[in-house]
Amino acid sequence: MNEIKISISGAELLFNLQETNNQKTTTMTRLDGNIPELSVPAYVTIDDASVPVTAIGRKALMGNRRLQILTLPNTLAQIDDWAFAGCRRLREVTMPRGKLGKGVFQDCEALRKIRFSDGGTEDAAALLSEVARHDIVYLTDLAAVGSAEWFRQWDAWLLRFLEQSDQEGYSGQVPCGEEDYGTSDVGSYESGRRREKAERCLLRLMYPEGIAEGLKERLQKYISDHTKGSAEGEEAWQMLLQKHPEEKEWYRAFAEAGGLHEQNRDQLLGSIPEEYAEMKAFFINYGQEKEKKAVFFANLAL
C-alpha cells in the first residue's frame, strides 16, 4: 500500500492507496493535527488523477479530543471498526448511507446528530446518534434509518430498556471496582440507570416522528415520576442539571413532560445553581405562562 498525505485546514490527512482490477481507491487512515471541524475530501489527487475516497480506516480518528463537526464525502462506502470511537467532543456528523463497522461512534458522548447527505429528517438524525453511540447494531443499518419500521424498532428498544430492572448489569460491574465505573454502590448504580432512562425518554419526546401510539404518555409519566420532589427519585431533574443545563430544548421538553409543576416549582427553582441563570429564567417564565393559560381557560368556562 502507498501512503498519501494532504494538508487541509492546518492539519494533515493520511490515506492508503489500493488498486483492485486496475481500479484505484483510497482509505483515510489518520488525522494529524487538532482541528474542531473536518470535511474529508471526496477525491485525492495522485499522479494528476483524481482517486475516490471510499473508506475510513479502522481507528482512523479514534480518541480525537478536539473534533466537533465531521463531514464525510458521498464517495464513501465503508467506515471501519472504531473509526471515530472516543471522539468525546464530536457533536454532528454528515455522511452518506454506507456501511458501518462495529463501535464506530462508541463513547462519542457529545454526539447529537448524524445526518445523511441525501436528506432525512432531524428526528431520525438525533435518534440515530443515540443508538450509534451505544453501538446498537440492528438500529445502525443506515439504509433503514428513517423508515416507519426503523422508528418502530427504536421505540421497542427504548421500551425494553425502560422495563429492565435498574440493577440490570450491576453484578457484572462490581468486580471491576470504582476506578472503572465511578462507584460500586448499588444505589448509585440504580440512580445512574434511571438518569439514563430519563435522558432517552426526553430525547424521544423532543424528536417524536413515528412515535408509537401511547408511548408519548408513558415517557412523560417517567419524567414526571422522577422530577424534583418525587417520591420515586429525582433522576430526571438530576440528569437535566448534570448533562443539559445550557440546552433550552432539553429543559423545555422536561417542563412539557411534567417535570415542572405547581407543587415542585419553588423547590426546583431553588435548586438551580446561580451559573444557570438562563435555565432559571426559563422555568420562571414557563410557570407564569402556564398559570396565565390556566386562568384564561378557567374564565372561559364560567
N, C-alpha and C positions, 0 to 999 in steps of 0.2 A: 504494500500500500504506500502511496505517496502522500505526504502531509503538506497541506497548503495553509498559509497564513494570510489573513486580510485584516486591514485596520478599519475599524468602524467606531465612531463616537468616542474616540480616545481610548479604545480597547482593541484587543486582538482576538479574532475568532480563528479557531483551528479546524480544519476539515481533512478528512481522509478521502482520497480518490479511489473509486472502484471502477473496474471495467468488466462487463459481462456481455458476451455475444457482441463485441465491438461497440457496446453502448456504455458511455461513461456517466457515472453519477457521483455525488459526494455526500458524505455524512458529517454533520457538525459534531465535533468531539470535545471541544473545550472553549471556555471563555477566559482569557487572561485580562484582568482589569476589573475595577469596581465601578459599575455604572448602574443607575437606577432604572434605566429604560433601554430595552434592546429589541431591535427589529432584525430578525435573521433574514439575509437576502435569499431570493429565490434561485439565483444563479451565481456561480463562481467562475471567473474568467481564468482559463488555463490554456496557455499557448494560443491566445487570441480566439478561443472558442468558449461559448457560454455553456457551462455544465450545471445541470439542475441539482439543487439540494433536496434530497429525497428522504433523509432520515436525520434524527437527532440521536446521537450515540448514548450508550449506557453510561449513566452518571455524569453526563456532559456538563451540567450546571449544578450538580449536587452540592448542597451546603452553601451556596452563594448567599451572603447575608445583606447584600445591597440591592439586588434586583427587585423591582416593584411591578413593572409593566413589561410584558413579553408579547411580541407579535411574531407569529410563525408563518412561513410562506405557503401558498397554495400548492406548490410542487411537492410538499411533504406527504409521505405515505406512511411513515412509521416513526414512533417515538419509543425508544428502547427503555429497558428497565431503569427505574430510579433516576431518570434524566434530570428531573427538577426537584427531587426529594430534598427536604431540609432547607428549601429557599423560604425562610421564615418571614420575609417581608414581601414576598410576591403576592400582589393583590388581584391583578387582572391579566388574563391570557386571551389572545385571539389566535385561532388556529383552524386548519381545515379538518374535515371529518376522516382522519386517518386511523391507524391502529395504535392503541396504547399498550405498552408493556406493563409489567407489574410495578406498583409503587411509584409511578411517575410523579405524582403530586403528594406523596406521603410526607407528613409533617410540614406541609405548607400552611401554617396555622392562620396566616392573614388572608388567604385566598378567598375572594368574594365572587368573582365572575369568571367563567370560561365561555367565551363567545366563539361562534363559528363564523368564519369569513364568508360563508354562503348564506348567512342570515340566521334566523332563530329568535326566540323571544328572550327578554331579560329574565323572566321567571325560570326558564329552562337553564339559562346561563348560571344563575345563582344556585339552583338546586343541584346542577351538575358539579359545581365546585365543592359542595358538601360531600357528595359521595366519592368524588375523586380524591379528596384529602384523606378519606378513610379507606381508599382502595377497595370499594365495593364493586367487584369485577363485573357482575351481571348488569349493573347500572351505569357502567362506563363503556358500553357498546355505543360508540359515537354515532353510528348510523341510525340508532333507535332513539336517541335523545330528542325529546320534544314531542314524541308521538303520544297519543292517548294511552297506549299500553305502557309506555315508559313512566308517565305520571302515575298510573295505577300501581305499578311495581314500586315506585318511590314511596307512595303512601303506605303500601303494605310493609315495606322495610321500616318506615317510621313507626307504624303501629306495633310491629314486633318488638322494637326497641322500647317503646313505652310500656309494653306488657311484661318485659323482663323484670325480674327482681332487681332491686337496687344493689344487691350483693353479687349480682352476676359477674363472674370473673375475679372476685376478690380472693378466693382461695389460691388461685394460681399466681397471684402477685405478692402475697405476703412473704414468701421465701426470698424475694428479690431485695426487700428492705427499703428503708426510707430514701436512700440515696437515689433510687431509680424512680420511685412513684410519689415522692413527696411526703407520704405518711403510710404507716402500716395499720392505722387505726380504722376499724370497720365503720365507725360512724362518719368519719371524714370521707372515707371511700364512697359510702352511700350518698352523702351530700354532693360529692362531685358528680356522681351519676345523675342525680336529679338536676343539677345545673346544666349538664349536657342535654338532658331530655328537654328542659325548658328552652334552651337555645334552639334546638331543632324545631320545637313547636312554633316558636316565634318566627323562625325563618320561613316555615311553610305558610304561616298566616300572612307574612309580608309578600310572598310570591304564590298566590293561590290558584294559578292557572291549572285547570284539570283536577282540582281537588275533589276527593271522593265525597259522596253525599254523607252528611252528618259528621265528617271529620273536623270541620271548622269548629263546631261547638265543643267537640271533645278536646281539641287543642286549647281553646280558650279556657275551658274548665281547668286544665292542668296549670295554666298560668295563674288563674285566679285562686287556685288551691295552694299555690306556692309563692304568694306575694308577701309583701311586708305585713306582719301581724297575723299571718295564717298559722293555724294550729298544726298544719301538716308540714310546715317548714317554709323558709323564705328564699329558697334557692333560685327562683325565677328573678327575684329582685337582686340577689347577690350576683347572679350571672350578669345582669344588666350593668351593675356598677363596676364589676371587675373587667368586663370584656367590651362593652359598647357605650361607655358613658358620654362619648362625644359624637355619637351617631344618632341623629334625630329620628331617622326612620325606624330605628330599633325601639327607642322609648315611646314613640307614637304607637307602634304595634303593641307594645306592652300595655299602655294605657287602654287602648281599644279592646284588648283581650280581657280586661277586667282586673289588671294589675293595680290600677289606681281606683279607689272608690271612697265614698264619704267616710267610712269607718276607719280607714287606714291613712287618709291623706295627710293629716298633721304629723303622724309618726313617720311616714315615708319621707315627707319634705324635710323633717328634722334630721334624717339620717344621710342626707346628701352632702358630701364634702364641699367645702367652700370653693374649691377649684372647678367644680362642675356647675357653675352659675347658670349656664345656658340650659342645662337639664332641669335645674330647679325652676327657672322661669317658665319653661315649657309646661311642667306639671302644674304650676300655679295657674297659668292661663287656661290649661286644658280643663282643670277642675271648675274654674269660673265659667267657662263657656258651657260646660255640661250642666251647671246649675241654672244658667240663663235659659237653656233649652228646656229643661225640666219645668221651670216656672212658666215659660211660654205655652207649652202644651197643656199644662195644668189649667191655665187660664182659658184656653180654647175649650176645654172640657166643661167649664162652668156654664 
